[in-house]
């Protein structure tokens, strides 16, 4: 069960308001779902976060339980002469520590789920903490001579519970970092019985993945830098997958980095893999999910830079290349129809 609040990938505002559900980021699914991430047949189960999930996550239940316990131990906060005694300072310290713990808890939970979108949740969780402090008539309120109005505390509690779940972080809360992906063609080729493939390496941050790319005269990316964006790749059979689309006049948006296992399943595109096989790459879906994680999570339209190094063997400058074909069948052994579908 995810404890972070995830953004709406279709919203470009800082915050949006809706009762709709949003998909968990791929890495969040793997962290939270564990063994339940896949079902027989290697079909990926997509989890969503709904209105009630957000209400629960915005309320720092664990911190409130700690605060209520400490507050119950605090006795009279003033001496007989009206001066603040040790209990009074403990009461105030409990509020301060609770507020700090709320922020740290939200941030730690987000990091554990590798979700960088925690600031809005921390703000609302802090607001919830102070509302509950007021509603339970915490001993610290007496230090500041604040009187609790029952009807107001009830209104605040009800309002937060009803309306907080409508608040969804937008995609503009994502960190605007310059993300660079490096693709290097290496020495060596493979043959799967139907097509020849060029082996390579895809690198991002400190991680690297094997790759395979079809030869046989298909169009290929020349060395250089290319602007790319996250988008949806569709095979000829109608399968859909989150992928990385190469932009520009040369690619015309038809060259992708998408899951595949061997060169005959490609037609100008590039496939990543966690492992290297005799005919291509393995665990391609897992590699792509990891690349998305290193990019801060999948958001359709997010821009990254791809740096390409190395050339295809026996390159002839005047060769008539085969364009990436939308009509090609791309059955992938370790990818089901439900792979990464929204």
N, C-alpha and C positions, 0 to 999 in steps of 0.2 A: 504494500500500500504506500503510494507516494505521499510524502509529507510536504513537498514543495508545491508551489503554485506555478503552473506553466503558462506561457503566453499564448495568445492567439496568433498563429503563423500568418493569418490573412489580414491582420490589422497593422497599419503603419503608424497608429497613434501611440502615445505613451501609455494610455489606458483605454479600455473599451468596456462597455456595459452590456451584458447579455446573460441569459440563462443557459446558453448553449454549452456543449462539451467541447473540449479541445484535446488533441492527441498528446500523449506523453512523448517526450523526446525519445529517440531510439535507445540512447544509453540509459535513460531513466527506466525504461522497460526492463532492460537486462539487469540493472542494479536492484530494482524493486521486485520484479517478478521471479527472478532466479530460475528455478527448474520449471516454472509454469510459463516461461516465455514461449516455448514451442509446444506443439501437440504432434501426435504421430503423423508422419508424412512430411515432416519438416515445414509445416505451415506456421507462419508467424502470426501470433495473436496481437492485434493492435489494441492497446488500452487507452481509454479516454478519461479525462478528469471533468466531472460535472459540477453543477451548482452546489450540491450538498458537500462534495469533496472540498471545494474551495472554502465554504463556511467553516468546516472542521479545521482546515489547515491555517486559516487566518486567526484562529483562537489558540493561544499558546497554553494548551491544557496542562502540560507538565510543569511549566513555570508557575501557573496559577495554583496548582496543587501545592507546590513548595511554599508559595507566598501565604496561602491560607493557613498552612500548618504553622509557619513562623509567627504569623499574626495572632494565632490563637494562644501562643505562649506568652505574648506581651501583656503585662499587667497594667496598672495605672501609669500613665505617662507623665504625670505631674506630682510634685511634692505637695504637702499640705499648704505650703506658702505660695503655690502656683508656679513654681519653677519646673523646667523640664528635667526629668530624672533620666537614669540610664535606660529605662524602658522606652522612653520617648525617642532617644537616639537610635535604639534598636529598631523601633517601628519605622523611622525614616530610612534607616539603612536598608531595611527589608524592601522598601519600595524602590530605592535606587538600584540595589542589586538585582531585583526582579526585572527592572527595565533593561539593565545591561544584559542580563541573562537571556531575555527575550530576543534581543538583536543577535547575540552570539548563537543562540539555539537555531534561529532561522537560517543564519549564514552557514552554520555547521551542517545542518540538514541538507541545504542546497548543495554544498560541496560534496557531501556523501553521495548524492544522487547526480553529481556533476551537472547541476543546473545553475547557470550563471545569472538567472533572472530572479534575484531574491530581494532586491531593495524595496519594491512596492509591497511585497508580503511582509517584510520587516516593519515597514511603516504602519500597516494596518494591524499587525500583531501587537505593536506597541500601543496603538490606540485602544485595542481590545483589552490589553492589560490594565490600562488606566481606568477604563470604564468599569471593569470588574473590581478594581481597588475601591472605586467610589461606591459601587453597588453594595459591596459587603460591609461598608462603613469601616474601613481599615483604621486601625488605631492611629496611624500617622496623620489622618485627617484632623484629629483633635489638636495636633501640634500647630496646625495652620488655621485652626478655628473654622474649619469648613463643616457645615451641617448638611447631612444627607437628606435630600427630599425624596421620599419613597417613590412618588409618582414619576419623578425625573429619572431616577435610577432604573425603574422599570421600562421607561420609554427608551432610554439609551441601550439597555440590553436587548430589547425587542428589535429596535431599529438596526443595530449592528448585526444581529442574527439573520434578519430578513434580507438586508441589502448588501452585506459584504460579499455574498456569493455571486452577486451580479458583476463584481469588479474583476476584470481580467487584464493582466499586463499585456501591453501591445508589443509588436516586434521592434519598435523604436527603442525599447529598453535594452536591446542587445548591444554589446560592446562593439563600437565601430572600429574593429581592428583590421589591418591589412593582412589578409590571409594568403600565403603563398604555398602553392603545391608544385613539387618538382617531379618531372617525369623524365627518366633517363633510360634510353635504349642500351641494352647490354650486348655483349658478345654471345652468340648462340641462338639457335632456332629450334622449333619443335614441329612435328607433323602429327596430326590426329587421324590420318587416313583420308581426310577430305580436303584439308587446307594446311598451308604452312603458316607458322606464327613466329613473330619476333618477341623474345623475352625482354623484360625490362624491370625497372624498379620505380615505384612511386613513393616519394618521401614527403612528410609533413611534420614539422617540429622535430622531435627526436625519434619518430617512428617511421618505419619503412615497410613496404608491401611489395610482393611480387606482382608482375603484370604480364599480360599477353596481348598481342596486337596482330591482326591479320596482315599477311604480306600479299602475295598473289596479284599485285597490281592495283590493290584498293587504295583509295585516297588516304594519305597519312599526314600528320601534322609536321611541318618543317621545324627545325630548331628555332627557338625564339620564345617570346612571351605572349600569352593569349589571355584575354579576359574571359572568364567563365561565370556561370551562374547555376544555382541549384534549380532543378526543374524535374519534370516527369518524363521519363522515357517510355515509349509504347512500342512493343514488338508487333510483328505482322499478325500474330495470333491474338492480339489485344491485351497481352499482359502489360501491367504498368509497374513501374519501379521509380522510386526517387533516384535521381542520378545527377551528374554534373555535366551541363551542356556547354560546349565550347562555342563562343560567339565569334563574330567577325565575318568578313567577306569570304575567306577561304573555307571555313567550316559551314557557313550559312546556317548555323544552329543545328546541323545534322550529325555532328560528331559528338559522342557522349563518352563519359566514363561511367560504365554501368556493369552490373553483375553478369558474368559468363565464366565458362570453365575451359574452353578450347577455341582455337582460331576459327573453326568452321561456324561457330556461333556468333561471329563478329563480321561486320561489314564496314570497316573504316573506324570503328570505335575501339576503345581501350577497356580492358577488364582487369580489376585489381584482384589480388588473392592473398590470403594469409600464408598458404603453403604453395610450393612449386611442385608440379607433377610432370610426368613424362610427356604429356600432351597439352600442358597449359598450366592452369592454376587451380587451387582448391580453396574452399571456404570463401568464395568471392563475396557473398552477401555480408559475411562478418567483417571482411576487410572494408567494404564500403561504409558500413555502420561506424566503424572505428574512424574512418576518415571524416565522416560527418561530426563525430564527437570532437575530434581534434580541431575542427573548424568552429566549435562552439555550438553545435546543434544544427539540425536541418531547418532552414526557413526558405520557402520557395522564393526565388528571386535574389537570394543573397549572392553577392559578387565575390569572387576570389580570382587570384592570378595563377595561371599555370605556366611554368617554365619548362620547355621541352628541350632535351639534349640528345644528340645522336641522330643518325640517319638510318634509313632502311638499306639493306644490302643491295648491291647492283643497281643503285639509283641512276636512272637516266632522266635528265632534265626535261626532255621532250616527250616522255612517255604519256600516252593517253590513259589517265587513271579512271578507275571505276568509282563513281560517286557512291557514298553511303546509301544503301538501299532500304527504304522503308518496307519493301515487300519481302525482305528476307525473314525466314522463320528463325527465331532465336530461342530454342528450348535450352534451358539451363538446368543441369542435373541437380544442383543443390538449391534451386530457387523455385518456389511454388507460385501459383497464381496470386496468392495473397501477400507476396513479398512487399512490404513497405507501402501497401496501398492505404491511402488516407481513410 
